[in-house]
Structure formats: structure tokens, C-alpha cells
Amino acid sequence: MGKRVEHDFIGELEIEDDVYYGVQTFRALQNFNITGDKLSSYPGFVKAFAQVKKAAALANHELKLLDDARKDAICKACDRLIAGEFIDQFVVDMIQGGAGTSTNMNTNEVIANVALEIMGHKKGDYAHCHPNDHVNLSQSTNDAYPTAIHVALYDELSLLAGDMEVLKQSFEKKATEFKDVLKMGRTQLQDAVPMTLGQEFHTFSVMIGEDIQRILEARELVTEINMGGTAIGTGINSHPDYPKIVQKRLCEVTGNPFKTADDLIEATQDTGAYVQISGVLKRVAVKLSKMCNDLRLLSSGPRAGLNEINLPKMQPGSSIMPGKVNPVIPEVVNQVCYAVIGNDVTVSFAAEGGQLQLNVFEPVMAYGLFNSISMMRNAMLTLADKCVNGISANEQICKDFVLNSIGIVTALNPYIGYENSASIAKEALTTGKRVYDIALERGLLSKEQLDEIFQPANMLNPHMSAEDKAKFQKHSPFIK
């Protein structure tokens, strides 16, 4: 295996001739052995960076700053990266010093060397296509790097919304399947009033649907880019027309609606969009974790818990207790949610830590956001496929909880009044008798009246109609 010599202003280094990155990437490899997660771990980010570089090359060519041959070679190289080639050449750690310079240079060097081969030259022969002078023309890390993050986040959030829709539909199918399963609703882990299992699962579906809208709203924040701002937003070393042309080209390359920020100095240092997006991801995580808590609680048992639903049996649950099966899918999703919440704290601190005209901590913000989205996408699909789709209801257990509950005395309030209902509840709690039986023993309502009141449809109605009340008043002295 041969080697080539490359140099930067620090000095010369030997680079293996089969790699497409260059000297600055090699220095980053030596300096930043931090997470073990390389740029290649997030191919959507690499694709986005290639799209940014292609848009820049097209804009520079239109402004006659880049000749035909170099423009064509750079664009062809970018197209190959966009298609997923050379992903293993993106070796820099996601967390790095330098505000993303190492990531930008890893991209510039790979594109330059791929372009050189397309042009018929050797890797490292930068006189024909230089990572800085040609691939990075009219750019700085400080506008190319955040723009690539924005481009990647737009796509990743779109994919997340799609995966959330899969889980939403899974819950909705179960809501339809369980629409006639009467069960006890609970507040503060105490019996409340009856509902259906279908209503409970429909609620999960609605909760996810609301958060899909929040994700799509947050996605709009990353449509604003600072390309053309270069170092701090003043646009030094770029053509006056470059910002509007590169914005147009980026929209063409990505197919997405990006727009140039009104104030490039502000846009270069402001990381508020990342804070907002991270906050929305935290919101999704908090609510998703709550749903998983509910699924674990509803399936608890099977003999000493609620046991209202059965989760799919995925694996043996204990190395010592035979027959034990644990709710491992909700458990793993819970842990994903905790990690996302932790990433939100990181993003918040990193955004606050920015100083003056640049926030140097964008790498850890990008890492946290991409990591959160990736985990959440996997969690949504895993929960849908390996858990929700296979849930079944224990209908008799659900019904027995309702019939034996003290909470159903609430349904009697409109007919016998609060005081009588409270007295029945107290006796039921003390003696273990059913509410139904106590009301019948006391002669407060007839068997026919009780049967009608405790019909599932009646217990689930939000109001007793005037017609219903008039009908009962004819037979019950307790209704005033």
C-alpha cells in the first residue's frame, strides 16, 4: 500500500494512498478520539453536506468563479456521496473541537479527491481541484456546517414524522379492535369511572398525532440558512450575489424550501432552532415514555397485577424465575426516551455556551439531535411492530374490575344524589359488597333501573338527558 505526502500550514504528513480524506482529516483523527461515533454513523448528515457542497459549486460556476471542468467534477463527486458512496471515508468523530471545521474539511477533502480521480488525476494532486480553494469556495465552516445540519435535520424530522405515523396507526387499529371492551378508568391509580379500552388506545393515537404536528412545525425552523455569511455573517470572500444564488441551488438540489436568513450575522451565532427542536423531541419522548409506562402497568401481573392487556411475549424474562416474561419492548423505549431527555439538556447547555459571533459547540448539538432522532425513529417502529400490533385484551378481567369497582357509584349520583352515593361507597369499601347490590338492598333503585344505569353505553355517556331523568323520576323518590 502506497502513501502520499500532504501538508497544511502546521507541516507535512504521510497519508495512506487508498483513503480519500487528507491531512486535516488525519489530524482530526489524531485529536478527537471521543465518542467512537464517526460522521459515517449518520449518513443523512454526510448526504446533506454533499448537497450543500454541490449547491455551492453550482452557484460559484454561475458567478464564473469556478470553471466548467472543476464544477462538473465536484458535482459528480457530490452526487456519488449523495448516493451513499465513500461513506467509510467520513471518519471524524461527531464531537470535535473547532466548531465543525474538521467535519467540513473531511467533506472538502473527500470531494476533492473523488473529483480528482474523475478528472484523471491522482489523489492529493490539489493543483487541479483543491479542498479549500475550489470545494470550499465562497464558504466557511461557519456557514456550510450549520447549513448541512439544517438540511439533514429537515430530512430526518420528516422521516421521524413518518415513523410516528406508523405507531399512531397501530394504536388506532387497536382502538377499533377494543372499542367494546368496557374497563375501569383510573385517576391517581385509584378507580375513577368506566371507559373502554378502545378509548384508552385512541388517546395514545391522538397524543402521537399531536406530536407529529409539533415535529413538522419545528422542522420549519431549519429552513432558514446562513450560506453566504462565511466567517461571521459579513460575507467576506464571497460574491454579493452568492447568497441568493446558492439558496436557489440548494433548493433545487434538495427539493426542500430553504431560505436565506434576513440577518446573516445573527443567523451565524444563533442556535435557537436547535433548542426548539430538541425541546419538541423531549416533548415526544416524555409522552411516549408515559404511554410505555401505561402499557407496562396495564399488562402487569399476570396474577398479581392489573392484567387488563397482554403484551406479545418476546423473550424469557428471568435467569432464575421460570415462566417469567417481562415487558421488554416498552422498557427499551422508556430508556430511549430518557436518553433523548438527557440530550435535550446537552443541547440547552451547548446553545447557552455560545460566545460573541459563533457558537463553537454546534458539533455536540448536532450529535445530540441526530442521535435523538435516530433512536426515536427506531423506538417508534420497534414499539409498533414488536408490541402494539400484538396486544390483546383480557375482556373479562376488564369487565370484572368495572362491576366490582366502587368508582361506578359515580354513575348513581344523578339518580340518588351525592350523599346516598357516598354512603354506598363507604359501605362497599368497608364490607367488600358490590355497589349494585347495596343500592338494591337499600331500595334506592330497582333492579331494572340499576341494570339500565349500568349499561355500558349509559356509563360512558357524558350527560344524562332530561328525558332519562324524567323517566327515573317517576319511579324513584330520591331524584329531585
N, C-alpha and C positions, 0 to 999 in steps of 0.2 A: 504493500500500500504506500503510494507516494504522499509527499507533503508539499504544501506551498507556503511561501512566506508572505504574511500580510503585516501591515503596520498601521498604527494610529499615532497620535502625537505623543503617546507615552512610550512607544517603542515597537519592536517587531516581535511577532510570534509565529511559530510554525503551526499550520492548520492541516489536519488530515484532508487529503485531496478529494475524498469521496463525499465530504459534507458540503452543504450549500450555504451554511452560515459562515460568518467571517470573524475578524479579530475582535470586534466589540462584543459580539455574542459570546465568544470564547472567554473574554474577561468576565462577563456576567455569570457564566457557568462557574468560574473560579470563585466569584464573590458571593453568590446568592444560592447557597445550598440550604434552603429554609423549609419549605413545606413538602417537597417531593412532587408537588403538583405542577407540571410544566404547562406552558401555553398549549401544548398539544392535547392536554386534558380537556380543553374547551375549544373544540374545532369550530364552533359557531363564532367565537371571538377571532380566530385566525381568518376565517372566511370574511368577516366584517372588515378586518384590517386590509385584506386584499382588495375588497370592494372600494375602500377609501383610497388606496394607492392607485387603483385603476381610474377612478374619477379624477384624481389629481393629475395623472398622466394625460388624460383626455383634455382637461382644462388647460394644462401647460402647452399642449400641442395646439389647441385652438388659439392661444395667445402667442403662438410662434416662439415659445420658449424651449420647446422640445421638438427635435426633428422627427421625421416620419419613421426612420428605422428604429430609433430608441423607443418612440411611443408604441410602435407595433410590438416590439419585443417585450416591453414592460407589460402591456395589456395582455399579451398571450401568456406571460408568466403568471399574472394575476388570475387569469381565467383558470389556469391549471390549479392554482391554490384554492380558488373558489370551488372547484370540482372535487377538492379533497386530497389532491396530490401533495407530496412533500410535508405532510403533517408531522412526520417524525423529526423534521428539521427545526421545529419550534420548541427549543429546549430550555429556554429561560424560565426560571421559577416565577410563578404568578405573583409572589410577594418579593419586591425588589426595591432597593433604593434608587433615587434618580428620577422619580415622578413618571416612570414608564419609559424612560429613554432606552433601556435595554430591550424592552418589547418592541419598540419602534425600530431599533437597529436590527434586531433579529429578523424582523419583517423586511426591512430595506435590503439587508444582505442576501437573504434567500431569494427575493425577487430579482435582485441584480444578477446573481449567479445563474439563476434559471434563464434569465433574459440573455445573458452572455452565451450560454450554450445554444439558445435559439438563434442567436446571431452568428454562430460558428466560432466563438472564441472560448478560451479556457476559463474555468472558474478563477476568480481573483484578478482577471485582466481588466481592472476597473477603468482604464482609459477609455474603453468603449461604452461602458454603462456603469456608472458609479452609484453606490448605495445612497450617498448624501447628495451629490450634485445633480443626479437625474431622478432616482426613485423618490427621494425626499424633497425634490424641487418645490419651492413655494410653500414649504411646510415647516413645522416644528413638531417635536414630540407633543408640545403643549396644545396643539390643535388637532393633530392627526390621532393621537392616542385617545382623548376623550370622545372624539367623533366616532372612532371604531367601537368604543364601549357603547355609545348610544345606538349605533347601527346594530350591534349584537343584541343589546337589550330589547330593542324593538322586536326582533325576530323571536328571541327567547320568551318574552312575555306573551307573544301571540301563540306560541306553542304551548305555554303553560295554560293559557285560557282554554285551548282546545282539549288538553288533558283533564282540566277541571270539568269541562262539559261532559266528558266520558263518565266521571264519577257522579256528576249531577244526574245523568240519565239512569245510572244504576240505582241510585236512591229512589228516583221517580218510579221505576219499574217495580221496586219493592213496595212503594206506597200504594200502587194499584193492586198488587198481589195481596196486601194486608189490609185493604180498605174496610173489610167487615170484621176484623179481629178486634173485639172490644177488650180494653185493658184499663188499668188504673193509671191516671196521670199523677205525677208526684211533684211537690214543691218542697224544698229543703229536706229531701229524702223521706218526706212523710206523705201519706196518702192525701191526695187532693180530690179531683173529680175525674169521672171516666172520660176516656177518649178512645180513639182507635190506634192500633199500631201503624196503620196506614198514614194517619195524620202525623204521627211521630216521624216517620221516614220522609214524608213530604216536606216537613220542616227542614230536615237535613238538605234536601234538594234545593229548597228556596234559599237557605243560607249560602250554599255554594254558588247559586245563581247570582246572588247579590255581589259576591266577591269576584265573580267573573267580570262584572261591570266595573268594579273598582280597579281590577288589573288593567282593563282596556283604557280606563280613564288615566291611570298612571302612565301607561305606555305613551300617551300624547306628550308627556314631559320630555321624552328623549328625542322628539322630532326636531328640537332646536339644536343646532350645531354651531361650532365656532371655527370652522375651516376658513382659513384666510387671516385669522388672528395672529398666527405664528407664535412668537415667543410669549408675549403677554397680552396680546389683543390689539396692538397698534398696527399690525400688518406689515412690519418691517420685512424686507426682502421678498415681498410678494407684489404682483401686479395689482393696480387698483381695481381692475375688473375681475380679478381671480375669484373672490368670494362668491359672487353671484353665478359665475360660470361653473365652479366646482360644485356648488349646491345643486345646480341643474343636472350636472353629470352624475352626481351621487344618486339623485332621484331616479335617473334612467338606469343606472347600474343595479340598484337595489329593488326598484319597483315600489319604494316606500316614500311617504311625503315629508321629506326633511326640508327644513327652512333655516336660513342663516339668522343668527341672533341679532337683535337690534343693536346691542352694545357688546362688541367682541371682548373688550377688557373685562366687563362684568362676567360674561359667559365663560371666560378662561379660568376664572378663580372660583366661580360659584358651583358648588356641588349639591345644591339643594334638591335637584331632581333625584339624586341617588338616595338622599334621606327620605324623600317622599315615597319612592318605590320600595325601599326597604321597609318602611312603615306599613305599606299595603301588604307586603309579603308577610310581615309579622301578624297583621290582622288575619290573613288567611290561615296562618299557622295556628294562631290562638283558637280560632273557631273550629278548624279541622281537628285539633287535639281534643277539644271539648266533645266533638262527635265521637271520637275514638273512645274517650272516657265513658260516654253513654253506651256505646256498643259493648264495652267490656263489662259494665255494670248490668246491663240488660241480660247478658249471657252468663252472668256469674252463677256458680253452682258446680255441678248440676243439681245436687240435692240440698245444698245449704245456702243457696243464693236466690236471686230472682228467677233465673232460668226461663225468662219470657221468650227469648230467641235462642237459636242455635247458630253459632258461627261454624264455618267449614273447619273440619279437623285437618290441620296442615302438617303436624309432626308430633311425636311423643313429647310430653311436657315435663318429664322429670327423669333423672337418672336413678332415682330411688323409689318413687311412688308409681307403681304400675297403674296404667289406665288413665293417668292424668293428662289432660290436653289443655294447653294454655292458649289464650287469645293473642298469638304471636304477631299477627298482621297489624291489628290496632296498636300493639305495643311498639312495633318498629316505626309506625307512622307517628306515634307520640314522640319518639326520640328525634325523628326528623324535625318535627315542629319545634322542639326545644333547641335544636341546633340553629334553626332559622331565626328564632328569637335572639339567640346569642349573637348571630351575625348582624342583626339589627343594631345591637349595642356597639359592635365594632364599627359599623358604617357611621353611626352617630358620632362616635369619638373621633374617627378619622376626618369626617367633614368639619367638625369643630376645630380640628388641629391645623387647618389651613392658615397660611400667613401671607399677607400682602397680596401680590398679583398671581399667586399659584398655590394650589393645594398639592403638595408632594405625595400625599397619601392615597392618591387615586388607585394605585395597584391593590391595596388591601380592600378598598371599597369594591373594585371590580371583582376581586376574588370572592368576597363575601356575597355579592349579588348573584354572580354566576353559580356559585356553589349552592346558594339557597334555591334558586330556580331549578337547577338540575335535580337536587334532592326532592323538591316539591313535586316536580313532574313525575319522577319515579314513584313517589309515595302515592300520588293520586291514582295512577294506573294500577299499582300493586293493591291498594285498598279496594278498588272496584273489582279487579279480576279475581283476586285471591280471598276476598272476604265478602263484600256486599252482595255480589251476584249469587253467592251460595248460601245466604242466610235463610233460615226457615223459622217459622213461628210455632211456639207451643201454645196453641189456641186455648186449650182447656185451662192451663195454668193462668193465662192472662184473664180468662173469664172468672175463674175462682177468686183471683185477687179482687176483682170488682165486687163479686157477691159477698165476700167476707170482709170487705173494707168498711171502716167506719166513715170514710170520706164520702160515701154515697148518700149519707144523711143530708148533705147539702142539697140534693135534688128534692128533698121534702120541704125545704124552707118555704117555698111559695104556697104550700098547701096547709101546713100545720104551724107555721111561724117559727122564728128563731129559737124561742125559749123551749118549746117542745122538742125541736130538733137537737138542741144542746143537751137536753135531759136524756134523750135516746142515745146520743153519742157517749155520754158519761156511763150509762148502764152497759152499753155494748163493750166499752173499754174495760169496765170492771168485771163483767160476767163472761165475756167471750161470746155472748149471743150475737146473732146477726141483726143488723138494723131493721131489716124487713120483718123479722119475727117479733121484735119488740114493738114496732109500730102497730102490728096486727094485734098483739096481746093487749095493748092499751086501748084498742078500739078507735084509734085516731083516724085510720083509713081502712077501707075494706080490702079484701084480697084482690078484687078486681081493680080497684083504684091503684093499689101498690103495683100490681103487675103492669098496669099501663104506664105508671110513672117510671118504673124501672125498665121499660122497653129501651133497648139501645138507642133508637132514634130519638126518643124523648130526653134521655140523659145527655145526649150530645147537642141538643138544640140550645142556641144561645139565650132564648127567651121563651117564657110560657105565654102563649097568646091569650087575649081577653076571652076568646071563645072557650079555650081549655079551662081557664079559671072559672068561668061561669058554670061550666058543666060540673066541676067538682064542688062548687058552692052549693049545689042542690042537695048534695049528699053528705057534706062534711060541715059540722058546726065550727070547725077550727079555722076555716077560711073566711076572712073578713073583707 
